[in-house]
Amino acid sequence: MAPFSDKAFNLVNGVVMLAVIVVTLYPFYYVLLASLSDSNALLAHPGLLLAPLNFNFDAYIRVLDNPNIWSGYLNTLIILIFGTGLNLLLTTLGAYGLSRKIMLRKPIMLGIVFTMYFTGGIIPNYLLINNWLHLGDSLLALILPTAINTWNLIIMRTSFEAVPESLIESGRIDGAGEFGILFRIVVPLSMPVIAVMILYYGVGHWNSWFNAMLFIRERELFPLQLILREILVQNSTDSMQLGSSAADQQAIGESIKYATIMVATLPILAVYPFLQKYFVKGVMIGAIKE
Amino acid sequence: MRLLRDIAKHKAIYFMILPMVLYYIIFKYVPMYGSIIAFQDFRVAKGIGGSDWAGLKHFIAFFDSVYFFRVLKNTLLISLYNLVFGFPVPILFAILLNEIRNRLFKSVVQTVSYLPHFISLVVICGLIISFTSRDGVINSLIAFFGGERSALLGDPANFRTIYVISQIWQEMGWSSIIYLAALSGINPEIYEAAKVDGAGRFRQIWSITLPSLVPVITILLILRIGGMMEVGFEKIILLYNPNTYETADVISSFVYRKGLAEGAEYSFTTAVGLFQAVINFILLIGANTFSRRLSDNRLW
């Protein structure tokens, strides 16, 4: 035992962990401050912020005035609700089927796991959805191709397999069919994992942008992340600044960018601390498989 | 015959898995079948059935092109840097976090460190672009320490560094969960016994904590090596620009750009994608077999 080196270790370790917190959170804190700052002051002040510069809500007013943000929100919500609904239905049914002892269980499972390690690639996928299924410019192109996530399917199957066989047997004796057993016995016992699924799928829909970029050309159908991409990555806040002078436009752009990030990320930031333990639970269930 | 009897007996279950099976056939196996256009001169109007066969023409064209070496090198280098720098960080983080005795502090660190994983890639890349810009936060830090301001992301020399560092920032906490789970399974009595034997903190970490992580590390390492040939295109195409293609363009972003964004060279890019998928698959099987020979830690 070396008490001094122990203390030194604890101190250094604590400082490292504090540094992790600061490095992780500061970017978000900066975004918050910048979004509440005056754009001209922001442009004139490169560097770290510790408080807003000329505190105001102008950027937020601009962002909320932008019809693209509203339509983006609406489209994302539609995708989120219907997408997650379909995800849950197909994943639950499939996971339950795969947890039962049917003859084709092994080959089907093999066929599913294989798709985790080998895929047809992005071009055939594009041709399938755009040219053969004609889902271009339809929100279905963002819902159907991601209807099941294989990881989530496996997590759910693992969890269903943990439901005691005796409970299922007693349900069968009471005359329940497979659907009755699934929805009246297995699902109620698996609510934690279903909560995890809702979160995983929901966050996935909220954050996804690539399929929308590939398949959606009509601006009215753009989900929020595509609008965000225009503003943040392609650096165009044009649609929000009609009627202002060129110099003003660049200035307004700065804080609008940050306000847009806040508006689009706030729902995640707001629910995250409360749901974090469920997210982690999903990883744990998934890890049991290994 | 036995199969038919099984289906008749479990009608409801087969009915339940039908949508799932259809999903995998349509959205996973049809594209796999569709990748045979890599061996054709595919024309959309003619379809797969009507397009002319081209043999290995597109593969050879890719191997002969100036892009082959560039995208292969970029893909492997980014994967390698991610492996060398990114893989140990969550392990180290989990071990250090495991040593924190204050439970509240520990859970705060955990909660904070997982957060970036849930932020959309578009927002993350927007932040990276803005922070690395000439007037951005990172340049201000560089200027503060006496360096020169520059457009960091516009310089090909910086792209991989920025990619890998931001990747670590995004995933360090989330990737550590699986290690923390393994650590929470260690019997505390082992540590007590080690203490009685006079083992200090480093000795305990070295002789107890680290060995107990080996199985998890092995499996994750297999997966990482199996994925060496694959660098996701989403983050790349959000961050790169024509100035940085020489260091940033990986196989998948090349396929996307030539096949969908700028051109429509479907057959050629499908061939490139297929090349990547096959190598990837071989790597994964190789890594798994290798690990099976060495120990019991394997994927399947």
Interface residues (C-beta under 8 A of the other chain):
Chain A: M1 A2 S5 D6 F9 N10 N13 G14 V16 M17 V20 I21 V23 T24 L25 P27 F28 Y30 V31 L43 P46 G47 L48 L89 L90 T91 L93 G94 Y96 G97 L98 R100 I102 M103 L104 I108 G111 I112 T115 Y117 F118 T119 G120 G121 I122 I123 P124 N125 Y126 L127 L128 N131 L144 P145 A147 I148 L153 G177 E178 F179 L182 V203 W206 N207 W209 F210 L214 Q225 L228 R229 I231 L232 V233 N235 K257 I261 A264 T265 I268 Y272 P273 Q276 F279 V280 V283 M284 A287 E290
Chain B: R2 L3 D6 H10 A12 I13 Y14 M16 I17 P19 M20 V21 Y23 Y24 I26 F27 K28 Y29 V30 P31 M32 Y33 G34 S35 I37 V44 F93 L96 L97 E99 I100 R101 F105 V108 V109 T111 V112 S113 Y114 L115 P116 F118 I119 S120 L121 V122 V123 C125 G126 L127 I129 S130 F131 R134 D135 G136 V137 N139 S140 L141 F144 W169 M172 G173 W174 I177 I178 A181 K195 G198 G200 R201 F202 V216 I219 G226 F233 E234 L238 S252 V255 Y256 G259 L260 Y266 T269 T270 G273 L274 Q276 A277 N280 F281 L284 L299
